[in-house]
Amino acid sequence: MKIIIVGTAFPYRGGLATFNERLAHEYIHEGHDVEIVTFTLQYPAFLFPGKTQFSTEFAPQELKITRRINAINPLNWIKVGCEIKRKSPDLIVFCYWMAFMAPCYGTIARYARAPKTKLVGLIHNMIPHEPSLLDKLFPSYFVKSMDGFVAMAASVIVDINRFDKDNKPKALSPHPIYDHYGDKLNKKEAALKLGLHEQEHFILFFGFIRQYKGLDLLLEAFADKRLREFPVKLIVAGEFYENPAPYLQQIIRLGIDNYVELRTKFIPDSKVRYYFSVADLVAQPYRSATQSGVSQIAYHFENPMLVTNVGGLAEIVPNGKVGYVVNVDPKQIADALVDFFEHQRSDQFIKNIKTEKQKYEWSRMTAAINSLFN
């Protein structure tokens, strides 16, 4: 097939760009002709909470990435849609994650539509973790322009149905493993790269920091005095997307500043494996969620996980098998952390991860999308 993926990609950074590029690689591996059509302007600078939208890495190899979309220019949307239609693709995959993109995507889709072309919405979030008025006004416009949808969590299917009055086809396929970060290093080598002590244990909180990610809950749990019995530190690796002061004050107030490693800058792809190679356990104490790319990095590096029972997290982290599923409660988070180190659960969890991770191959995602096409 001739396939066009519409969404963020290099030179933009972050998990969504990574996802789209990896999806394109999988389709190329399967023998398809693939192009990613991405942005010339993704967000106005004042809407982006991080320091920069752009990657400092090298461009991905073997991918055709075309920068054409201006997310705030309606005339551009029409032009891009017409350009895509002239390419006569068999399949257009719109990688959707927020209502701000709904007018842009919905217009491109309407002008890109051709008799043989199928349009599939690959939905990361139909309604974001921090919703606004836009999430009531805009999504229907995008949803009406699609022929079908793929979601990565059952809760997202429910959200799509709120806007889909035509009962269009939908497929559920879990977030695949992020397997492009390289091989796992031994702990000594990874610790050396990060300037850490190899003999300590490490809990890793990874990814950008916003209130819904629950870092404050993890900090409160990590202050549990039982954890001082173990040589364990908490690594916070990711950029603040909100005011860091409350978190820094909380660390001081709890008296855990000697046990918390703050690496609060954006972590480029080339350094991701150092953090997951040194980690004994990856913690995701989220207040809300759909699916999580962090879990799929952890699967690749065979890290046991702790997640909260929100969104689709429990769907991919079987409790007591590859890690822990707990309520959004610092006491339960602390109890699980203590159990992990006290009873040395790591080897058993890793053994189970090696089996469980086979469910999350990228070929399953492309098969789900293709099932809608067919």
RATAGI-V756444 format. One record per residue. N is the residue number from 0. OMEGA is omega as a letter, one per 20 degrees, with the letter a starting at -180 (* if undefined). Layout:
N&OMEGA ; N&OMEGA
This chain:
0&r ; 1&a ; 2&r ; 3&r ; 4&r ; 5&a ; 6&a ; 7&a ; 8&r ; 9&j ; 10&r ; 11&a ; 12&r ; 13&a ; 14&a ; 15&r ; 16&r ; 17&a ; 18&a ; 19&r ; 20&r ; 21&r ; 22&r ; 23&r ; 24&a ; 25&r ; 26&r ; 27&r ; 28&a ; 29&r ; 30&a ; 31&r ; 32&a ; 33&r ; 34&r ; 35&r ; 36&a ; 37&a ; 38&r ; 39&r ; 40&a ; 41&r ; 42&r ; 43&a ; 44&a ; 45&r ; 46&a ; 47&a ; 48&a ; 49&a ; 50&r ; 51&r ; 52&a ; 53&a ; 54&r ; 55&a ; 56&r ; 57&r ; 58&r ; 59&a ; 60&r ; 61&r ; 62&r ; 63&r ; 64&a ; 65&r ; 66&a ; 67&a ; 68&r ; 69&a ; 70&a ; 71&a ; 72&a ; 73&r ; 74&r ; 75&a ; 76&r ; 77&a ; 78&a ; 79&r ; 80&r ; 81&r ; 82&r ; 83&r ; 84&a ; 85&r ; 86&r ; 87&r ; 88&r ; 89&a ; 90&r ; 91&r ; 92&r ; 93&a ; 94&a ; 95&a ; 96&a ; 97&a ; 98&r ; 99&a ; 100&a ; 101&r ; 102&r ; 103&a ; 104&a ; 105&r ; 106&r ; 107&a ; 108&a ; 109&r ; 110&r ; 111&a ; 112&r ; 113&a ; 114&a ; 115&a ; 116&r ; 117&a ; 118&a ; 119&r ; 120&r ; 121&a ; 122&r ; 123&r ; 124&r ; 125&r ; 126&a ; 127&a ; 128&r ; 129&a ; 130&r ; 131&r ; 132&a ; 133&a ; 134&r ; 135&a ; 136&a ; 137&a ; 138&a ; 139&a ; 140&r ; 141&a ; 142&a ; 143&a ; 144&a ; 145&r ; 146&a ; 147&a ; 148&r ; 149&r ; 150&a ; 151&r ; 152&a ; 153&a ; 154&r ; 155&r ; 156&r ; 157&a ; 158&r ; 159&a ; 160&r ; 161&a ; 162&a ; 163&a ; 164&a ; 165&r ; 166&a ; 167&a ; 168&r ; 169&r ; 170&r ; 171&r ; 172&a ; 173&r ; 174&r ; 175&a ; 176&r ; 177&a ; 178&a ; 179&a ; 180&a ; 181&a ; 182&r ; 183&r ; 184&r ; 185&a ; 186&a ; 187&a ; 188&a ; 189&r ; 190&r ; 191&r ; 192&a ; 193&a ; 194&a ; 195&a ; 196&a ; 197&a ; 198&r ; 199&r ; 200&a ; 201&r ; 202&a ; 203&r ; 204&a ; 205&r ; 206&a ; 207&a ; 208&r ; 209&a ; 210&a ; 211&r ; 212&r ; 213&r ; 214&r ; 215&r ; 216&r ; 217&r ; 218&r ; 219&r ; 220&a ; 221&r ; 222&r ; 223&a ; 224&r ; 225&a ; 226&r ; 227&r ; 228&a ; 229&r ; 230&a ; 231&r ; 232&r ; 233&r ; 234&r ; 235&a ; 236&r ; 237&a ; 238&r ; 239&r ; 240&r ; 241&a ; 242&a ; 243&a ; 244&a ; 245&r ; 246&a ; 247&r ; 248&r ; 249&r ; 250&r ; 251&a ; 252&a ; 253&r ; 254&a ; 255&a ; 256&r ; 257&a ; 258&a ; 259&r ; 260&a ; 261&r ; 262&a ; 263&r ; 264&r ; 265&a ; 266&r ; 267&a ; 268&a ; 269&a ; 270&a ; 271&a ; 272&r ; 273&a ; 274&a ; 275&r ; 276&a ; 277&a ; 278&r ; 279&a ; 280&r ; 281&a ; 282&r ; 283&a ; 284&a ; 285&r ; 286&r ; 287&a ; 288&r ; 289&r ; 290&a ; 291&r ; 292&r ; 293&r ; 294&a ; 295&r ; 296&r ; 297&r ; 298&a ; 299&a ; 300&r ; 301&r ; 302&r ; 303&a ; 304&r ; 305&r ; 306&r ; 307&a ; 308&r ; 309&r ; 310&a ; 311&a ; 312&a ; 313&r ; 314&a ; 315&r ; 316&a ; 317&a ; 318&r ; 319&a ; 320&r ; 321&a ; 322&a ; 323&r ; 324&a ; 325&r ; 326&r ; 327&a ; 328&a ; 329&a ; 330&r ; 331&r ; 332&r ; 333&a ; 334&r ; 335&r ; 336&r ; 337&r ; 338&a ; 339&a ; 340&a ; 341&a ; 342&r ; 343&a ; 344&a ; 345&a ; 346&a ; 347&r ; 348&a ; 349&r ; 350&a ; 351&r ; 352&a ; 353&r ; 354&a ; 355&a ; 356&a ; 357&r ; 358&a ; 359&r ; 360&a ; 361&r ; 362&r ; 363&r ; 364&r ; 365&r ; 366&r ; 367&r ; 368&a ; 369&r ; 370&r ; 371&r ; 372&a ; 373&*
